[in-house]
Amino acid sequence: MKVNKLKGKIVERGMNIESLAKMIGVDRATLYRKLNDAEKITIGEAAKIKEVLEISDSDAYDIFLA
């Protein structure tokens, strides 16, 4: 996962990790762990992040899969 690109998308939307975590239904600390590769982001969480941040399909592929 390309964490820096995802963090850039979060900032572009005027959000922070805490607000994103709340919007996708996970604890802030859990999302931090997932962004630091201590835990994996699930497909469902990636889909929610994509929706909330309005990320294009190609950007989502680049962030989560490439």
N, C-alpha and C positions, 0 to 999 in steps of 0.2 A: 504494500500500500504506500502511496506517495503522500505522506502526512503533510509535508509542507504545502503541496498543492491544495489539499483539503483545507488546511488552515487558511490559505489565501482565499478560498471560496467562502469560508465562514466570515472572514473580515469584509469581503466584498458585499456581503449581505447585511453588514452592520451588526453582526452577532458576535458572541463569544462561545467558548466551550460549554459554559454553564447553561446558557440559554438554548443552545442546540440540544444538549442532553435532555433538558426539560421537554423540548418539543418532540423528541423521538422516544421519550418514555424510559430513559435510563438515568441512573444516578450519575452525577457529575464525576465522581471519583472513578466510576466504572468506565466512562467514556475516556477519561485521561489515560487509564490503563490500556484501553484498546488502542488509543493513538500512539502509545509508547511501545506497542507490540508485546506487552505482557499478556494480553488476551487478544483473541481474534474477533473482528467485527463479523457478525452474522450477515447472511444475505438479506434478511429482513431489515436489519439495522441499516445496512448500506442503501437499501431501497428507500427507507424513511429519510435518511440523510439526503439522498438524491432529490427526493420530492421537496423537502423543506428548503433546501438551498437552491432549488430549481437548476440543478446541474444537468447539462445535456448528456445524451447517451454516450457520446464519444469521450467527453470529459470524465464521466463516471467510470467508463472502461479503463481510461488511463489512470485514474486515481486508485480504484479498487482492485483492478486485475492485472495491470501491466507491471 
